[in-house]
Amino acid sequence: MGDPKTLEREHFDIIKIPEESPHPILQFSYDNEFMYGNIASQDLLAYRNQKTGDDIQSILLDNLAKVIKQNTPETIEVETESKVFSLDFVPFQQDRYVNIYGTDITQRKKAEEKLEKYARELVSAKEKAEEATLAKSQFLATMSHEIRTPMNGIIGTANLLTGTRLNKKQQTYVSTVVRSGEMLLHIVNEILDFSKIESGMLSLAPEAFNFYHCLDDIHSLFAPVASEKGLLFELKRDNNLPVYIIGDEGRIRQILTNLINNAVKFTERGSVTLNVHLKKTTKKKTDIEFSVIDTGIGIAEDKLDKVFETFTQLDSSTIRKAGGTGLGLSLCKSFVEMMGGQLDLTSQKGQGSTFCFTISVPLPTQKAIEQAVERQKPPQTDIKVNACVLLVEDMKTNQFVATETLKNIGCSVDLAENGKQAVEKAQKKKYDLVLMDCHMPVMDGYEATEKIRKDSKKNKATPIVALTANILKEDKDRCLEVGMNDVLIKPIDQHALLQLMLQEDNILALAEKKTKPKLRKRKPVKKSTAKKKPGPQIDQDVLEGLFSSFGDKATTVIQIGLEDAEKCMNEIEKALKEKDLESLGLEAHALKSVVRQIGAMKMGETALALETKGKDGHFKDIEKLYSELCDSFKTVKQNLTEHIQPSA
């Protein structure tokens, strides 16, 4: 046996361990008798639970009964005034007692609370960012619609003018209008592309295409532009490049066009070269390297990293002369990365720049090549389509442009000014095609399409094509979901409309070749007969543009516009009395478009303000704006009526 004093000391040391532990240790019998508690447990037993208000002892006894009954360990958490404890109940059935081991988890809980708070903040920030992105996308879609709607009238009417008898000077003017309109649409498209990339909604559309034709088109586009500046634009390509590849031709063109356009803009002397090199090829795919090299102003080394940032323009004085949104290179970089490549830049100030990227593209099958050849056939401009078309459109300008365009290719046109009228007409008459605007009063194009698909016996299967200025993917998806066959983006292009129509077998059967296409004789332009210019409420340039573009029909457009404006005013008054914000906003939106078309730009601004305030629900401001709108309309109506009345 060991020394009794040594054993006594060891026994004392063992007992001392739990006694001096900083963590609470307690022991209860199966009869709920308190058997032991170390020093740390005394402080615990003196507190009450912060959350429930119960004293700690009653909490211990409640859980003790549960542990004894189930004979399984149990862990609970209790919170005192300043600390949080985790209590582990461990039953010893044979000896009929339960040990309770406490752990101070105050710091851990504080850390967890901080993490939870941080996680909540992250989730909240993410949700706000997503909401902001969605709001931005919706805003850009709305702005696209607002810009594209008047552009439909401008470009559409200009294209119609090209089919009339024009002298060389007039042809130059019309060409300038078309080019300027297309440039504006290009800027709108760049901004929308950027928004779609940001929100992850932009995807590639790969298909087989003639790679040589693509490169030749780009060379043909920029060679005369470069030549005008005294530059040489060269296309150098390997002879062993495949003729047909699979890729998103539109995006590849957009990348190269942006890079070459920048190179030409920022090069004053020397040359711009597009090199296309075959790096590697297999039976199924090939790697192609593109390089755009210029001898232009170059980029300083400390600014190279900023080139691909969005909305970045490195030299404001140069950019002011060259123009641009600062989005082109950012979009190019994103498109190249979507294709699995990387856009690189080497440049030296005053020595020029080289943009280079490599993409790996699949090679098409023979069937895919044949389909590509079919798609490449030039637009059939010598075709008359003896089709009966239902045009559903509420805007007068769009009605005019679309109707004239359809008549030019041989169609007869019935007009419906809202979805309800379209549904009614579709019940009574069989149509070969329905062109459906999406946003209209009374009933929009989505609901009208669903009703036609469901209820119309005559037109249940008739092709329905959306007319919209909204080009976001979700807008097209919604059109297809409600039963439309396709989407035609405003401004309406005659060739695009014709090709789309000829995709439908029932319309293709109605197509006939023209024998002798004729130019329509241009009617003399009716000039204003008013004794004086219209008042300040009317934009003189817009008014003169109406008479210049539409001739005799301009007076009718103004009269109809005033009638429509009066209807909108009546509906706004009704919505205001009923506090119907949705109807008020819809009618204010319609009024804004109508009065702008007839030159009442200031009234249009007031209508826009009313539409915005309607969404906010500020009735006091709405009533004030409505009063201003009434005064404006009274003046506009008087001025325009006097302006179109013939002189005595």
Summary of the structure (lengths in Angstrom):
residues: 648
radius of gyration: 37.6
end to end distance: 140.1
largest distance: 140.1
contacts: 1962
relative contact order: 0.06
helix: 54%
strand: 18%
